[in-house]
């Protein structure tokens, strides 16, 4: 095998390696793009659900405050009622 034949075969092998490497990188890139598209879609869905949840909480929040105020009034009334009906207050 002479020198020019060796150079030809090494060049051909190098070129085939570049083709294989390019194909491999293209394949990896395609998979990454598909994964990024899925993550983007998932992020959009999470953002949409978060907005809906935020709107629901905003809608319910004033009602929670009203319920809490009502419960505090109820607790005060129950305490007042139990204090007036306790056996020690009847003996006085």
C-alpha positions as CSV (number, residue, x, y, z in Angstrom):
1,X,0.0,0.0,0.0
2,X,1.6,3.3,-1.1
3,X,1.3,6.6,0.7
4,X,-1.4,8.1,-1.6
5,X,-3.6,5.0,-1.1
6,X,-3.2,5.3,2.7
7,X,-4.1,9.0,2.6
8,X,-7.2,8.2,0.5
9,X,-8.5,5.5,2.9
10,X,-7.8,7.7,6.0
11,X,-9.6,10.6,4.3
12,X,-12.6,8.4,3.4
13,X,-12.7,7.0,7.0
14,X,-12.5,10.5,8.4
15,X,-15.3,11.7,6.1
16,X,-17.5,8.7,7.1
17,X,-16.9,9.5,10.8
18,X,-18.0,13.1,10.2
19,X,-21.1,11.9,8.5
20,X,-21.9,9.5,11.4
21,X,-21.1,12.2,14.0
22,X,-23.4,14.7,12.2
23,X,-26.2,12.2,12.0
24,X,-25.8,11.3,15.7
25,X,-25.8,15.0,16.7
26,X,-28.9,15.7,14.6
27,X,-30.7,12.8,16.2
28,X,-29.8,14.0,19.7
29,X,-30.9,17.6,18.8
30,X,-34.2,16.3,17.5
31,X,-34.9,14.5,20.8
32,X,-33.9,17.6,22.8
33,X,-36.2,19.8,20.7
34,X,-39.1,17.3,21.2
35,X,-38.4,17.3,25.0
36,X,-38.3,21.1,25.1
37,X,-41.6,21.3,23.2
38,X,-43.1,18.9,25.8
39,X,-41.7,21.0,28.7
40,X,-43.0,24.2,27.1
41,X,-46.5,22.7,26.7
42,X,-46.4,21.4,30.3
43,X,-45.3,24.9,31.5
44,X,-48.3,26.4,29.7
45,X,-50.7,23.9,31.3
46,X,-49.3,24.6,34.8
47,X,-49.5,28.3,34.2
48,X,-53.1,28.0,33.1
49,X,-54.0,25.8,36.2
50,X,-52.2,28.3,38.5
51,X,-54.1,31.2,37.1
52,X,-57.4,29.3,37.6
53,X,-56.4,28.3,41.1
54,X,-55.4,31.9,41.9
55,X,-58.8,33.1,40.6
56,X,-60.6,30.6,42.7
57,X,-58.6,31.5,45.8
58,X,-59.3,35.2,45.1
59,X,-63.0,34.4,44.8
60,X,-63.1,32.3,48.0
61,X,-60.8,34.5,50.1
62,X,-63.4,37.2,51.1
63,X,-65.8,34.4,52.1
64,X,-63.1,32.9,54.3
65,X,-62.7,36.2,56.1
66,X,-66.4,36.4,56.6
67,X,-66.6,32.9,57.9
68,X,-63.7,33.6,60.3
69,X,-65.5,36.7,61.7
70,X,-68.7,34.7,62.1
71,X,-66.8,31.9,63.9
72,X,-65.2,34.4,66.3
73,X,-68.6,35.9,67.1
74,X,-70.0,32.4,67.6
75,X,-67.1,31.4,69.9
76,X,-67.6,34.6,71.9
77,X,-71.3,33.9,72.2
78,X,-70.7,30.3,73.3
79,X,-68.1,31.4,75.9
80,X,-70.6,34.0,77.2
81,X,-73.4,31.4,77.4
82,X,-71.2,28.8,79.1
83,X,-70.0,31.3,81.7
84,X,-73.6,32.4,82.5
85,X,-74.8,28.8,82.7
86,X,-71.8,27.4,84.7
87,X,-72.6,25.9,88.2
88,X,-70.3,28.4,90.0
89,X,-72.2,31.4,88.5
90,X,-75.6,29.9,89.6
91,X,-74.4,29.5,93.3
92,X,-73.5,33.2,93.5
